[in-house]
């Protein structure tokens, strides 16, 4: 992410993006290519968060 966003957005935006990425670490959805994520994957992620 640093390669693409660190110098093209405000620092606060970059910090928010970094926080979002770190929140996903450890979940299967984090390692998936965006184009392969379906509504089922998102629902499974939400269910894991609720546990």
Secondary structure, 3 states (H helix, E strand, C coil): CHHHHCCCCCHHHHHHHHHHHHHHCCCHHHHCCHHHCCHHHHHHHHHHHHC
